[in-house]
Amino acid sequence: MPGLVRRFQQCQLAAVDFNHRNHIFVARWYLLNYGLAAGAERYARDIKRLAEALGHGKKFHATITHALLQLIGQRLSSADGDDWLTFEIYNRDLFEDAKALLVARYSAKTLESEAARRSIVEPDYPLDEVVQAKNCSSASRV
């Protein structure tokens, strides 16, 4: 188990040490080692516990956590191998603009809601609609 994951599980990380890249690293590790369902459940539980230990319990957002875990899981299922650096290279959008990936599925109103913060809320836009819209906009650029 990587040291970052161990410190995450033991709530021994300072907030400054748990940046977005490290969130993805730990989430990816959970999904690879526990599978999608169990990994997502454990990660959500542990990140909420860490946020509370750091005095930031209100920052935990169930829907964003769930949505990002689903995205990471989808990327892992289509990846060739488990290498972290390769995953990072081929999934730059997860690292550089995860918010854009979220707003493709959720309205700002939904993501800002207290219900979405407290529990998992279904996306406003089904994935097939997002894919169709993306394909249409890609075709228009040709």
C-alpha positions as CSV (number, residue, x, y, z in Angstrom):
1,M,0.0,0.0,0.0
2,P,1.5,3.4,-1.0
3,G,2.3,5.7,1.9
4,L,-0.1,8.3,0.6
5,V,-3.0,5.8,0.8
6,R,-1.9,4.7,4.3
7,R,-1.8,8.3,5.6
8,F,-5.1,9.0,4.0
9,Q,-6.7,6.0,5.7
10,Q,-5.1,6.9,9.1
11,C,-6.2,10.6,8.7
12,Q,-2.6,11.7,8.9
13,L,-2.6,14.0,5.9
14,A,-2.6,17.8,6.1
15,A,-5.2,19.4,3.9
16,V,-2.3,21.1,1.9
17,D,-0.9,17.6,1.1
18,F,-4.2,16.3,-0.3
19,N,-4.5,18.2,-3.6
20,H,-6.6,17.2,-6.5
21,R,-3.9,14.9,-8.0
22,N,-3.6,13.1,-4.7
23,H,-7.4,12.7,-4.5
24,I,-7.3,10.9,-7.9
25,F,-4.3,8.8,-6.9
26,V,-6.0,7.5,-3.8
27,A,-9.4,7.1,-5.5
28,R,-7.8,5.1,-8.3
29,W,-5.9,2.9,-5.8
30,Y,-9.2,2.2,-4.0
31,L,-10.9,1.2,-7.2
32,L,-8.1,-1.0,-8.4
33,N,-7.8,-2.8,-5.0
34,Y,-11.4,-3.0,-3.9
35,G,-13.4,-2.9,-7.2
36,L,-15.9,-0.2,-8.2
37,A,-18.7,-0.7,-5.7
38,A,-16.6,-1.5,-2.6
39,G,-13.8,0.9,-3.6
40,A,-16.3,3.8,-4.1
41,E,-18.0,3.1,-0.8
42,R,-14.7,2.8,1.2
43,Y,-13.2,5.9,-0.5
44,A,-16.3,8.0,0.2
45,R,-16.3,6.9,3.9
46,D,-12.6,7.5,4.3
47,I,-12.5,10.9,2.6
48,K,-15.4,12.1,4.7
49,R,-13.6,10.9,7.8
50,L,-10.4,12.7,6.7
51,A,-12.4,15.9,6.0
52,E,-14.0,15.7,9.5
53,A,-10.6,15.1,11.1
54,L,-9.2,18.2,9.4
55,G,-12.1,20.3,10.5
56,H,-13.6,20.5,7.0
57,G,-16.5,18.0,7.3
58,K,-18.8,20.4,5.5
59,K,-16.5,20.3,2.4
60,F,-17.4,16.7,1.7
61,H,-19.7,16.5,-1.3
62,A,-21.3,13.0,-1.8
63,T,-22.4,13.6,-5.4
64,I,-19.1,15.0,-6.7
65,T,-17.2,12.2,-4.9
66,H,-19.5,9.6,-6.5
67,A,-19.4,11.2,-10.0
68,L,-15.6,11.4,-10.0
69,L,-15.2,7.9,-8.8
70,Q,-17.5,6.7,-11.6
71,L,-15.4,8.6,-14.1
72,I,-12.2,7.2,-12.8
73,G,-13.7,3.7,-12.8
74,Q,-14.8,4.2,-16.4
75,R,-11.3,5.3,-17.4
76,L,-9.8,2.3,-15.6
77,S,-12.1,-0.2,-17.4
78,S,-10.8,1.1,-20.7
79,A,-7.2,1.4,-19.7
80,D,-4.3,-0.8,-20.9
81,G,-2.6,-1.6,-17.6
82,D,-2.5,-0.2,-14.1
83,D,0.5,2.2,-14.4
84,W,-0.2,5.5,-12.6
85,L,1.9,7.7,-14.9
86,T,0.2,6.2,-18.0
87,F,-3.2,6.8,-16.4
88,E,-2.3,10.4,-15.6
89,I,-1.0,11.0,-19.2
90,Y,-4.1,9.6,-20.9
91,N,-6.6,11.2,-18.6
92,R,-5.4,14.8,-18.4
93,D,-8.9,16.1,-18.3
94,L,-9.5,14.4,-14.9
95,F,-6.5,16.3,-13.6
96,E,-6.8,19.6,-15.4
97,D,-10.6,20.2,-15.7
98,A,-12.6,17.8,-13.7
99,K,-15.3,20.5,-13.2
100,A,-16.0,20.5,-16.9
101,L,-16.6,16.7,-16.8
102,L,-19.0,17.2,-13.9
103,V,-21.0,20.0,-15.5
104,A,-21.4,17.9,-18.6
105,R,-23.6,15.6,-16.4
106,Y,-24.9,17.9,-13.7
107,S,-26.4,21.4,-13.7
108,A,-24.7,24.0,-11.4
109,K,-28.0,24.2,-9.5
110,T,-27.8,20.5,-8.7
111,L,-24.2,20.5,-7.7
112,E,-24.7,23.5,-5.4
113,S,-27.7,21.9,-3.7
114,E,-27.5,20.7,-0.1
115,A,-29.1,17.4,-1.2
116,A,-26.2,16.7,-3.6
117,R,-23.7,17.6,-0.9
118,R,-25.3,15.2,1.6
119,S,-26.2,12.3,-0.6
120,I,-25.7,11.0,-4.1
121,V,-28.0,12.7,-6.6
122,E,-28.6,11.3,-10.1
123,P,-27.1,13.4,-13.0
124,D,-29.4,15.9,-14.8
125,Y,-28.1,14.8,-18.2
126,P,-27.9,11.1,-19.1
127,L,-24.5,10.0,-20.4
128,D,-25.9,9.1,-23.8
129,E,-27.1,12.7,-24.3
130,V,-23.7,14.1,-23.2
131,V,-21.9,11.7,-25.7
132,Q,-24.3,12.7,-28.5
133,A,-23.8,16.4,-27.8
134,K,-20.1,16.0,-27.8
135,N,-20.2,14.0,-31.0
136,C,-22.3,16.7,-32.7
137,S,-20.0,19.5,-31.6
138,S,-16.9,17.5,-32.7
139,A,-18.5,16.9,-36.1
140,S,-19.2,20.6,-36.5
141,R,-15.5,21.3,-36.2
142,V,-14.6,19.1,-39.1
